[in-house]
Amino acid sequence: MRKLHLIWVTSRMHIEIYKYPAWTDVVEIETWCQSEGRIGTRRDWILKDYANGAVIGRATSKWVMMNQDTRRLQKVTDDVRDEYLIYCPKAPRWLP
């Protein structure tokens, strides 16, 4: 991606917070790629209270690929897709 001057840009994000953590609370964040398209991908998060494992928030976002020089959206090529798909689960995952 760097050689092609490509960057990921967040185009949409939806966040739900059920309980805000206190200043000294430890928060565990789990994230994964959910689905892919021609110019982008979706990434989801679960936020948990580390002390008791309770889900305190959820988020989902849409990321698109852009050329950093021209600022135009770019299609995700097979080479780039192969780079990031190793971090995506094979089967779709649903938020608990």
N, C-alpha and C positions, 0 to 999 in steps of 0.2 A: 504494500500500500504506500509506503514511504517513497519508493522509487517512482510510483505513478502519481504522487502528490494527492493522494486520496485521504480523506478524513471522515470520521463518523460524527454526525451532528444530531442532537436530540430535536425532533420535530414536534413531538407531543409527549405529555406526561400527565398521568393521573395518580394522585397520592391520597390515600385514606389513612388517617391517624386515629386510632381508637383510644390511645392513652399516651400522653406525652411523658417521656422519661424525665426523671429529676436530674439535677446537675451531676450527681455522682453515680447514677445508674449506668450499667454496662449494657449496650445494645448489640445484639447479634444480627447481622444482615446476611441473608442468603439471596443470591441472584442467579439467574439463568436465562439463556436465550429460549424464547418460546416458539417463534415461527420466523420464516424468512420470506422475502419477496424479491422482486426484480431490482429494486433500488434501496431496500432496507431490511430491517429486522425488528422484532419486538423483544424487549427485555423486561422480565418481571422480577419483583423483589418481595421478600417477606422480612419484616422487622420484628424481632423477638426480644423480650426482656430476658437477658442472660441468666438472671438469678432463678427464674421459675419456668422459663420456656414459653411463657404466654405470648401470643401474637399481639403486638401493639400497633401494627400498621402493615399496609400493603401498598404496592405501587406497580404500575405498568407504564412502559414508554415505547415510543416508536423512534427508531434511529434510522437515518438515511445517509447514504454515501454521497459525498460532495468532493469536487475538485477544489483544493484549497487555493489555487491560483485564480481560477475563473469564477469560483463560487456557484458553479452550476451542479445540479444533481447528476450523478453518474449511475449507470447500471452496475450492479455487482457482477463482476466477471467470475468465471469458474475458478480462476487462480485465487482470487480474493476470498471467494466462498469457501474454498478448501482450507484457507488459513484460519478462518474463525469457526467453521463448523465443528472442529475438533473439541470446542468448548461447549457445544450445544448438545442437549440430551437427544437420543435417538427417537424416543417416544414423547409425544406432548405431555407436559406436566400441568396439572391443575392446581390452583391456589387452594390450600386447605382452609 
